[in-house]
Structures are given as structure tokens and as C-alpha cells.
């Protein structure tokens, strides 16, 4: 695994932490369906990070998913003003991870 892969995996971990920061009890109660969506995103992020090191051929799929997750988190921020700032941070981190993976695919 090269240093770019480590960096990309670290970006995904940062995005994962940002999502976890949103998923507090209050958000789970107030925005139940969005919280369930974030839980599914988290499961995908964990799997993506695991498979990135073992299956580099999934890179394009991971980049697309991260971008999709960023867009979804942005829409959630609009629907949930109390958690909006945290969701926007999560969206930024997801987008950054996607963009970093774009750089990784250009290097390979």
C-alpha cells in the first residue's frame, strides 16, 4: 500500500468521525430517517476503507459513493437546521475524501 492509499483511507476515517459526531441521541430522535441513512453511510464507509487496501479496482465506485454521500449530507443539513453545521462539515469531509481519491487514481 502506498502513502496515497494511507492518506485516502485517513480521509475516509475523518469523514466517518464527522458522521459519527452528527449521530447523537437528539439527532436520532428528531431526524429518525436521516439518522438511519447516516448509519447506512457509516457501514459503507467502514467497508470502503477495508476494501480500498485489498481491492484497488473499486476505487472509482468508492469515489462516486463518497460524492453521493456528500450530496445527501448537504440535503440533510437543509432539512435539519439544528444539526446543519455538523452535517455540512461531514459533507465537506466526504467530498474531500472523494477528491483525494480522484488524485489517487490519477497517480496509479
C-alpha positions as CSV (number, residue, x, y, z in Angstrom):
1,X,0.0,0.0,0.0
2,X,1.4,3.4,-0.9
3,X,1.3,6.6,1.0
4,X,-1.5,7.9,-1.2
5,X,-3.6,4.9,-0.1
6,X,-2.9,5.6,3.5
7,X,-3.9,9.3,3.0
8,X,-7.1,8.3,1.2
9,X,-8.0,5.9,4.0
10,X,-7.3,8.5,6.6
11,X,-9.6,10.9,4.7
12,X,-12.4,8.4,4.8
13,X,-11.8,7.9,8.6
14,X,-12.1,11.6,9.1
15,X,-15.4,11.6,7.2
16,X,-16.5,8.7,9.3
17,X,-15.8,10.6,12.5
18,X,-17.7,13.6,11.2
19,X,-20.7,11.5,10.5
20,X,-20.5,9.9,14.0
21,X,-20.4,13.4,15.5
22,X,-23.8,14.1,14.0
23,X,-25.4,10.8,15.2
24,X,-26.1,11.9,18.8
25,X,-29.2,10.8,20.6
26,X,-31.0,14.1,19.9
27,X,-30.5,13.8,16.1
28,X,-31.6,10.2,16.2
29,X,-34.9,11.3,17.8
30,X,-35.5,14.4,15.8
31,X,-34.4,13.1,12.4
32,X,-35.0,9.4,12.5
33,X,-34.9,8.6,8.8
34,X,-31.9,10.8,8.2
35,X,-30.2,9.1,11.2
36,X,-30.9,5.7,9.7
37,X,-29.4,6.9,6.4
38,X,-26.3,8.1,8.1
39,X,-26.0,4.8,9.9
40,X,-26.0,3.0,6.5
41,X,-23.4,5.5,5.2
42,X,-21.2,4.7,8.1
43,X,-21.5,1.0,7.4
44,X,-20.5,1.7,3.8
45,X,-17.6,3.9,4.8
46,X,-16.2,1.2,7.1
47,X,-16.4,-1.3,4.3
48,X,-14.9,1.0,1.7
49,X,-11.9,1.7,3.9
50,X,-11.4,-2.0,4.4
51,X,-11.7,-2.9,0.8
52,X,-9.6,0.1,-0.5
53,X,-6.4,-1.6,0.7
54,X,-7.3,-5.0,-0.7
55,X,-9.2,-4.2,-3.9
56,X,-7.9,-1.1,-5.6
57,X,-10.2,-1.8,-8.6
58,X,-13.2,-0.5,-6.5
59,X,-11.6,3.0,-6.4
60,X,-14.0,4.5,-8.9
61,X,-17.0,3.1,-7.1
62,X,-15.7,4.5,-3.8
63,X,-15.1,7.9,-5.3
64,X,-18.6,8.1,-6.7
65,X,-20.2,6.8,-3.4
66,X,-18.4,9.4,-1.3
67,X,-19.6,12.2,-3.6
68,X,-23.1,10.8,-3.4
69,X,-22.9,10.7,0.4
70,X,-21.6,14.3,0.4
71,X,-24.6,15.4,-1.6
72,X,-27.0,13.5,0.7
73,X,-25.5,15.0,3.8
74,X,-25.8,18.5,2.3
75,X,-29.5,17.9,1.7
76,X,-29.9,16.6,5.2
77,X,-28.3,19.8,6.5
78,X,-31.0,21.8,4.8
79,X,-33.7,19.7,6.4
80,X,-32.2,19.6,9.9
81,X,-31.1,23.2,10.9
82,X,-30.1,22.2,14.4
83,X,-27.6,19.7,13.1
84,X,-26.9,21.6,9.8
85,X,-23.5,22.8,10.7
86,X,-22.3,19.3,11.7
87,X,-23.9,17.8,8.6
88,X,-22.2,20.4,6.4
89,X,-18.8,19.5,8.0
90,X,-19.5,15.9,7.3
91,X,-20.4,16.7,3.7
92,X,-17.2,18.6,3.3
93,X,-15.1,15.7,4.7
94,X,-16.9,13.2,2.4
95,X,-16.3,15.5,-0.6
96,X,-12.6,15.9,0.4
97,X,-12.2,12.2,0.6
98,X,-13.7,11.7,-2.8
99,X,-11.5,14.4,-4.3
100,X,-8.4,12.9,-2.7
101,X,-9.3,9.5,-4.2
102,X,-9.5,11.3,-7.6
103,X,-5.9,12.3,-7.1
104,X,-5.0,8.7,-6.1
105,X,-6.5,7.3,-9.3
106,X,-4.5,9.9,-11.4
107,X,-1.3,8.7,-9.7
108,X,-2.0,5.0,-10.4
